[in-house]
Amino acid sequence: MKIKYLKGNFEFTINTEGLTGIRSSFIKRDILTIAIVLSFLSLAFFIYYYTNGIGLAYNDARSHLDIGRRVVEGLKPGLAQIGSVWLPLPHFLMIPTIWNDFFWHSGLSGAIQSMVSFVACGILIYLFLKEIGLSYFGRIFGLLIFAVNLNILYLQSTAMTELTLLATMTAGAYFILRWFKKEQLFDLLQSAFWIMISTAIRYDGWFLFVFTALTLGIYLLRRKGWKIAQGTVILFATLAGFGIVLWFLWNLLIFNDPFYFIFGPFSAHAQQQQIFEAGELLTKGNLVFSFLVYLYAVFYNTYTTIAILGFLGMVLFWKDKQIPGNIKVASLVLLAPLVFNVLALYFGHSVLFVEGLFPYTWFNVRYGMMLIPTIAIFCGYLIEKSGALKWIIISIIGFTISVSYNGKDIVTIDDALIGASGKNVAEVSTWLRGNVSGEQGYVLISAASHDAIIFSSGLPMKSFIHEGTGKYWENAVENPDKWAKWIVMRTNDTSDWTFREISDAPGFANFELVDHYPFADIYQLKKDYWGSVITTPVIGKQK
Amino acid sequence: MKKIFSILFVFFILVFSVRGNYGNPDINDLSQNEWMKNGPFELSPERGRFALTYTITENRNLYFPVNLAEFVLPDLTYRNGNYVSLFAPGVSFIVIPGYLIGKILNIAQVGTYFIISIFALSNFILIYSIAKKLGASEVSGILSALIFIFATPSFSYATTLYQHHITTFLLLFCLYLQFRFKSFFSHFITWILIASSFIVDYPNILLTFPLGVYSLTRIIRKRINGSEVKFRIDLRKLAAVAAAGIPLTLLLMYNRAAFNSPYQLSVAIPAVKSINDDGSPLFYGQSLNEDSFVRPSTNYFFKTRSIINGLYVHIVSPERGMVFFAPVVLLGTAGVSVLYKKKQGKTALLVSIAAINIVMYSMWEDPWGGWAFGSRYLIPTYAVLSLFLSLAIDYFGRRNIFRLVFLFLLNYSLFVNILGGLTTSAIPPKAEAQALSNLFGQEQKYSIDKNWNYLTQKGSKSFVYNQLFSKILSPQQYFVFIFILTSGFMGCLSLSALKMINYYFPFPQGKNENFRNINFTALFRNQ
């Protein structure tokens, strides 16, 4: 750098050759550089949330970890413990590490996949923007919109499934974009593969599968005729739909009903039915309200201004005559989460409470995150095309993000702690840790209702008799006083399977209520019966 | 001539509308209903600022005696045994000349408020001048400046004691200087104005940020020459940035005098909730120990979580929304692309001021601005949109659909805002109105209808009306008189600006050089 003084002016001259060197070395290793930076960011935020104790604020995160743990430890370990409540892939991915108590209780076993997905999703956004011809500036900007979002950073630090889903869905969208550009078979297969993976994570992936297949089919039908459309869609669907077929098969083999995950007693449908009967499923049958609710969720997750700017970017993108029609068609896939969530709310398959539309409560507001990669991509596009207004957009987004950091505005944490997702299980689990730890005997509990208590108690999985323990459960609900020393359940709540099964069991009279909490009650077998209760595994290996 | 006539017109309408009572109120008068609820001090922002002016001029200090402190509540703080204003002090100092002149004429309060009206008049002139500078025609410039003054909620705040017109004046003056001049002196004044805006209202530091950046980009020039990037810094102009130190030094002096510490801002001190019988303060959230509770700084005021509600309140809600209170300025958005094609840098600056204004106050904890008429925080945005509107009128003025929409929205906006200006700003947010309805068993309005009710049931707060016209005109007749006067004048200007007539009616001379369609009968035919 040279500095000169000229008639009242200072002149700084910077030779950009050095900077060009830095730039070209970044260009050569852009993916690696991004991966390293995102990995550090990911790790830093995991450590931050782990150390401040809110890394596992979602009860669902603890349930996910417990499902993984039950595969390797418990009274009836095995793959069947994967169950049917949630799609299986996140739990399969936990198996290599979940046997370790630290990985289980720190949540790392589930968070690792979210963290890797965070890095992967960031890279995919960058690549997507590269594929639509954006400069480095636009690409990095889009990447930053995703990577510095506090809701993303929280959920990548926890054992939830959102980030894994986002990464696989974005991968599916990225490769389908490439296919639309170059029509190379390998891109189509890669897209199908990642969409197949996403279908094994959350049902959003199923919709993406249908949405992509339809987009592909309609596009090819109009451009290349029936035969090519038919062949290509069949090829795509064979791989992309493979996970769905496997899931039906799994339900048939384990639960003797291929539709068990849809209509089973622990299904989302059953939960939604309860909410509907309580008159709280207000979105059902109301498309405008469903859209509004989901829009609010997106706004809360993206601090509103970013979503609005993303929308402007989308409008510009679709109005841009320089962008080929096939690229525009491919980008429709980015909107699949929006369509899916609105339809799921409309048909009553999903429930979402947001502040402003529902009185002072949150539930599942994290679903709004599913559009963040889409918004990031369109924000990247907007910044690329906004000319002199670029710096305004950067200032506004910078201001918004800095205020969100300053105010620690992380709606997904509120969703976990304050909303219906975050019922406080600490009292019950603390009681169990203090009174059951080190004692002989089993705790009878419904994992479907109280998995978070099982996790938070810190007790080994084999201390619990739950619905997934086969004969232990069947025997214990018949004769609780012979099999369990403690019972945890919500008394008089028939949605709690333990109460439903044991309320008329004669042995239940031999228990006494030892503590009562808002979330559950704790019963202990009267000391007179302790001598006859089974306290060690007596049933051999079960099928 | 056109300009002078328009300035006189604005001046007289403001004189006819400024709120106030006759007399020089003392401490005991101020707490009377005649001055508070039914008078010019209906809301705490007016009270707090006037009280500081009062105590500076009458008591020669910055502290409020207990009875004046009660008048100021809840925008009150307590430091070192003294009650002090929670507001940035700028407005209270700026209006002192008005108070002193008014006091001589036995209208101290009216004199104080009229200083704000003078700033509003200055804003009219500045909008006109900047619009011309941006390429608008003279008549469109005048019309858009009139729209800002009379067809937006800025009119309500031109007749009472709020900071918004001074803030807008500082912004517009900076814009004018930056667009008009390149000299050291323009930068020097710009930086003084930027820093002064902080003293007028603390959040202005964010609002003026784009202006600071714009000024710096004109001081530090970038040039790319092959592989070399040259930055040339004009040291003389850079020294102008130091001018910001002048107002800031004054603020430090004020802080030292008021809080015993030059770096203590009033917003970081706990607010007083009420005053005990013994004259001691009772703070929000605690009892008496003032140091145990420090209000968090930006966390407290700005929340990204509030943006959804904030945007709703500012843009579309019937409580404050621009769509309800000043829809005519929304047509200004059409002017953004017109200017962008010609002057990208200037467009960027204007858009950034409006965007920061909207985003910032959407994050604001209380986007309603308490009890208020329209979205008072967006007054700078109305000014920016008025500038764009002047260009939109020139560009789209020949399109019949634009003419129809514009004329309709203009008259609607004038009706609403003249009604607001002549009546009251004490419009509660919807939630408060509903709570009050439940409490008193009587429906409370939270939108423009509240002003209509006020006009028909209580009258007008206009000083001139109450002193001169109340015996010969009903409040409704007075409102209709002012409305017809402004609507008529602006309607005539609109006909010229929209190229519907070929002369500047009602001005006696001058041809409309933009006029093309001589055939008056073809006014509403597509051209």
Interface residues (C-beta under 8 A of the other chain):
Chain A: L6 G8 N9 F10 E11 F12 T13 I14 N15 T16 E17 T20 Y296 F299 Y300 Y303 T304 T305 G356 G387 A388 L389 W391 I392 S395 I396 F399 T400 V403 S404 N406 G407 D409 V411
Chain B: L206 F209 P210 V213 S227 E228 V229 K230 F231 R232 I233 D234 L235 R236 T298 N299 F302 K303 T304 R305 I307 I308 N309 L311 Y340 Q344 G345 T347 A348 V351 S352 A355 I356 V359 M360 S362 M363
